[in-house]
């Protein structure tokens, strides 16, 4: 079976990470082709990946008619029968390809239905476009039940056209003496791995860190980059807030192994890989009560969900002080990860969808 995976991002992010996991773990029953931009780090990885039969370059987060027509020829030349698109832009390519080649089978993963920043008119137009494109979609994959509910509420598709498949990863191996290796020995570390932008709401994370300014035993570890990073870093220096800014790091297992609590302040999510990675190491999580977060975090079982600054600070103080509760959260995290978010569950469900769509 020949599968084309389409994404308009191959940089750091949940969507490209998801595709990378599919490429690495799908069985040899599937011949994998990729269409993506020439972004780092994934384009270079996929271009030399032996499981990828061929790769087609697309523009980063843009639709170009010339590339669309070239991609149509690429599919025809390689006799590809199934397209699996990831994200809004990729979904436009995949569904329009089916419009001119009805024999193609199209599977579309949204990776979050995010229209919160859209104006009223833009929102209406986008929903209308998605409803029309759904007619050229065989199956939708939602990464969370919350995301599926939003799509159903907006009438994007009927329920029998969608299936929920949670993101999954291989369990991360714990790194011994991690705190010492990153120079934060004997500190209680609260970690966030994030883009620094509006959606991730790192200004909220900053306000939380500010509440612990006078506790020199607690350090906030921020891994990532983005448009808001420089401003927040300068602000932290001016106000003497205990935040360590690392920028992007490849050694995520090392930094998570040093982590005591994982913090997320996102305004919205699809199903965040960073939280799943933290859970794979049994790290208690404190996160905003939004779609995606609230399926990784079972409130008062493996972490806490919050809506206000006061709540988040109280919750973290509770975890810092209550060792029994902290250990209870760790134990539940292990069970929850294995049952819902392991790579084996993700791959099994995805391969079943490919086979089902292929036989329709």
N, C-alpha and C positions, 0 to 999 in steps of 0.2 A: 504494500500500500504506500503510495507516494503522498506525503503531507507537506504543504507549504506553510511555514510559520511566518506571519507578517507582523512587523512592528515598526513604528516610526520613531522609536527610540532604541538606542543600543548603548546608552550611557548608564550611569548609576541610577537605580530605581527598581521598584517592585516588579513592574512589567517585564523589563529585560532579564531580571533575575529569575523570574518564573519561566521564561522561555529557555534560559540556560539550563535550568533544572530538567525541563522536558527533554532537551537535546541530550543531556548527559545520561538520562535514566530510562527513556523509552526503549523498548525491546528492539531487537534487530528485525522484527517483523515489519518495521516502518522505515521507509526511505525518507530522510528528512532533507528538505530544502528550506532556505531562509531568504526572506526579503527584508532588508533593514538599512538604516543609514550607516555611514562610515564613522560611527561614534566610538570613542573609547569608553570602557575597556572591551565591550563584548564583540564588536565587529571583528577585531583582530583575533579574538579567541575562536569565534565561529568560522572564520575564514580558514583556519588551520585545523579545525576539529574534524577528525576522520569520519564521524557519524553524519556530518553535513555533506550531502552529495554535491551541492552547488549553492552559491550565494548570489543574490541580486541586490544591487545597491539602490536604495530609495532615498529621497531627500529627508532631512530631519524635520519632522512635524509639518510637512507641507504636502499638498496634493498638486502634482504636475502631470498634465495630460500626456506629455511625451513619455514620461516614465511609466504611466499607467498602460500605454499602448505597448511599450517594450516589455512590461511585466506580463501582459497578455500573451505575447509571443514566447516569453520564457516558459510560461505554464504549458503552452501548446507544444513547444520543442521537447520539454521534459516529461510530457504525458502525465502531468499532475492532476489528480482527481479530487483531492480534498484541500481546502484552505482553512487554516486556523488563524484568525486575526486577533490581535491583542491591542485594545485601546481604541479611542474614537477615530483617529486618523486612519489607522490600519483597517478599521471596520468599513470606512468609506471605500477604500481600494477593493476590499474583498467582495462587498456586496455589489458594487458596480461591475466587477469582473463576472459575477454570476449573471448579471443582467444581460451581458453580451455573450455569455457562454452558460446557458441554463443547466448543462450537464454537470457543472461543478457543484460540489457539496461544500457549504460554508458553515463553519463553526466560529462563533464570535465570543470572546471573553472580554467583558467591559473593563475589568480592573477598577471598578468604582464608577458610580453614576453621579458625577459631580457637576451640578448646575447652580450651586449656591451663589457664585459670583456673577451669574448672568443677569442682564436686565430682563424686564418682563417680556419684551418683544423677542429678544434673543432666545430666551427660554422656550417660548411658544414655538419659534421657528425650529429650534434644535429638536424638540420633542416630536414635531411633525415630521422632520427628516428621519428621525430614528424609527418612527412608526412605518414610514414608507420603506426604509432599508430592511426592516424586519421581515418584509415579504420576500426578500432575497436571502433569508437566513434559515438554514436548516435547524440549527440548535444554538441556543445561547447558554454560555456557562457563566454563572454568577459565583463570585468567590466568597460570598456570605449570604445568609438568609435575609439580612437587613437590606443588602443591595437588591436582592430579588424582589423584596416587598416594595421597594421604591419604584422599580421598573413596572411592576404589576399595577401599582397605584396610579402611575402615569399612563397606563395602557400601552406600553411599548410593545408588548407581546402577550400572548395567552400563556398560562402556566405550563401547558403541555409542551411548549417549545423551549422550556428552560430547565436547567438542572444546576444544583449548587454543588460545587467542588471546592472545598477549602484549599487555600495554598498549603503547601507542605515542604518540608526540608529534611535532610538527613540530620540526625541528632549531632549537635556540636560537641566535640571532645574538649573536656575541661583542661585548661592550661594550669599547671602547678606553679605556685608562687607568682601568680599574675600581678598582684598588687605591687610586689617588690620589683618586678620586671618593668612596670610602667612608672616607677618612682613615686607610688602613692601608698607605701607600706603603712599599716595601722590606721588607715582612713576608712570611713564608711562612705562608699561610693554610690552615687545616684547617677545613672547613665542615660543619655538620650542619643540615639543615632538618627539623624534627620537631615533633610534639606532645610535651609534657613529661608523660609518663604511664608506667605500668608496662610496657606493651607496647614502647614505644620505648626504655626502659631508659637514660635519660639520666644516671642515677647512674654507670653503667659508663663513659659518655663522660666524665664528670667525673673519674673515677679515671685515665683515660687522659691527660686534659689535665694532671692533677696531676704526672704523670711528666715533663712538659716545663716545669715551673714555673721552672726556672733558665735556660731558653733564651729570652731576650727577643726573639729573631728569629722565633719561632713564636707565632702567635695562633690560638686556636680561636674560630670565628665560629658562634654558635648562633642560628638563625632559627626563631622559632615561639613558642608559648605553651602553657600547660597547668598542671595541678594541682601539678606538682613544680618549676615554674620559680622561684617566689619563694624557696623553701628553698635551691635550688642557687645562685641568684644571691647570696644573703646569705652562703652558705658560701664562694663564690669570692672575695668581698670580704674576708672574715675571713682566708682562707688565702693571699690574693694570687695567685690562679691566673689565668693569662692567657687569660680567656674574655671575649668581647664578646657580650652578650645584646642582640639587636635587637628582640625581639618579632616579631609577624607583619609581613611586608613584601610588598608587591606587586611590587617591582622584583627579582624572582628572577634574571633574566638578568644584572643588574648585579652582584649578590653572587656568583653562580656564576662570572662572568667574572674575578672577583678571586681565585678559589679555586685552590689548588695540589693539595690532596688532599680528597676527599670521604669523610667518616666516617659509618658507620651502626652503631649498637649495638643494633638491634632484637632483641627476644626472638623475634618471629615477624613475617612479612609475607605479603601476597598476592603482588603484584609491584609494588615501590615506585616511584612516579613520580619521586621525588626523585633516586634513583640513575640512572634513565633520563635525566633532565634533565642530570645531571652528565656522563653518558657522551656525550650529544649535543654537549657542549663538549670532549670528549676528555680529561676530568679523570680521573686514576687514582683508584680507589676502594678503601678499606679497610673491610671490613664483616663483621659476624657471619655465620658459616656456617649460615644458616637458609634455609628455603623462601622463594623469591622473590629474596632477595639473591643466592643461588648460581646464579641463572639470568641475572642481569644481569652479575655478576662471574664471569669465567672465571679461576680462580685462577692467578696468575703469568703472565697474559696481558694483562689490562687492569686488574688490581688484585690485592688479596690478600683471602683469607677467613681469619677467625680464630675461635678459641673461648675463648682466655684473654687476660688482660691483658698478660702477658709477650709473647705472640705479636703482639698489635696494636702494641705499642710498638716491638718489633724491626722490624716491617714498615714502620712509618712512618719510623723512622730510616733504613732501607734506601732508601726513596724520596727522602728528603731528601738523602742523600749520593750516590746512584748515578744520575747524570744520564742515562747510556745506558739503564738499565733504565726510568727514568721516561719517557723519550721512546718507548721500545718499547711501554709500556703505553698511551701517548697514541695512537700509530698504530693499535694493535689496537682501541682504543675506537671509533675512527671507522668501521672496517669492521664491527664487531659491531653498532653502533647502526643503520647503514643496512640491514643484512640482517635484523634481528630487531625493532627497536623504532621504526621510522619510522611516522608517522601513515598513510602510504599502505598499509602492510601491515595495520595494524589495521582500517582502513575496508574494504579489499577483503575480508578474511575475514568481517567482521561483516555486510556486505551479502550475501555469499554464503550466510551462515546464514539471514538473513531470507528470502531468495528460496527456499531449500531448504525451510524450515519452512512457508512460505506455500503451497508446491506439494504438500505431503504430504497 
